[in-house]
């Protein structure tokens, strides 16, 4: 039940699993070793590594855990309990996005300040499952009812539905990828939706926070 992987700057691989928490790959023994002391929640579905701060961000069904692999004596930090975090994306050197069951959270990794966006701000659904940046200042997020493009500077959302060519209007948790040519991939209940954001020319529904 491994849901996500991350590699730190030492080349160590980490795995987030549903039901068994965080694991670290021991290269000498050739096995994964449980890191049960890092998080009290075994339901871990998202993982992201920050090379600037040498920090692992672990998304669980009881909030966010921040762990520093190179300094085990450093205090492990916990945020957003009891929010469920489905996916984590590194958006910039100082910001990550958290896809959760209460909306989209933009979290500053240095100050720990954050902003939460919900359906009242233009999201099509408060169940946000996965996200990917497009290199143009936008964050694309898959939700329980559709796909949304979040302009991170203007703080606005554009919404896309099955009528725009999506595989369906429902997506899977933490099922997304941005490949080398910028194509974005999102997994859903009826297959895969993929597109290159630079090739999308039509205008869809825009929502601005009130």
MOKAHU-V256680 format. One record per backbone hydrogen bond with DSSP energy under -1.0 kcal/mol. CO is the residue of the C=O (numbers start at 0). NH is the residue of the N-H. If there is no record, write none. Layout:
co=CO nh=NH
co=CO nh=NH
//
This chain:
co=0 nh=17
co=3 nh=15
co=5 nh=13
co=7 nh=10
co=11 nh=7
co=12 nh=24
co=13 nh=5
co=14 nh=22
co=15 nh=2
co=15 nh=3
co=16 nh=43
co=20 nh=16
co=21 nh=34
co=22 nh=14
co=23 nh=32
co=25 nh=29
co=25 nh=30
co=30 nh=25
co=32 nh=23
co=34 nh=37
co=41 nh=18
co=41 nh=20
co=41 nh=43
co=42 nh=60
co=45 nh=58
co=47 nh=56
co=49 nh=54
co=54 nh=49
co=55 nh=66
co=56 nh=47
co=57 nh=64
co=58 nh=44
co=58 nh=45
co=59 nh=84
co=62 nh=59
co=63 nh=78
co=64 nh=57
co=65 nh=76
co=66 nh=55
co=67 nh=70
co=70 nh=73
co=76 nh=65
co=78 nh=63
co=79 nh=82
co=82 nh=62
co=83 nh=100
co=86 nh=98
co=88 nh=96
co=93 nh=108
co=94 nh=90
co=94 nh=91
co=95 nh=106
co=96 nh=88
co=97 nh=104
co=98 nh=85
co=98 nh=86
co=99 nh=127
co=102 nh=99
co=103 nh=116
co=104 nh=97
co=105 nh=114
co=106 nh=95
co=107 nh=111
co=112 nh=107
co=114 nh=105
co=116 nh=103
co=117 nh=120
co=117 nh=122
co=125 nh=102
co=125 nh=127
co=126 nh=143
co=128 nh=173
co=129 nh=141
co=131 nh=139
co=136 nh=151
co=137 nh=133
co=138 nh=149
co=139 nh=131
co=140 nh=147
co=141 nh=128
co=141 nh=129
co=145 nh=142
co=146 nh=159
co=147 nh=140
co=148 nh=157
co=149 nh=138
co=150 nh=154
co=155 nh=150
co=156 nh=206
co=157 nh=148
co=159 nh=146
co=160 nh=163
co=160 nh=165
co=161 nh=164
co=169 nh=188
co=171 nh=174
co=174 nh=186
co=176 nh=184
co=178 nh=181
co=182 nh=178
co=183 nh=194
co=184 nh=176
co=185 nh=192
co=186 nh=171
co=187 nh=190
co=190 nh=187
co=192 nh=185
co=194 nh=183
co=195 nh=198
co=196 nh=199
co=204 nh=158
co=206 nh=156
//
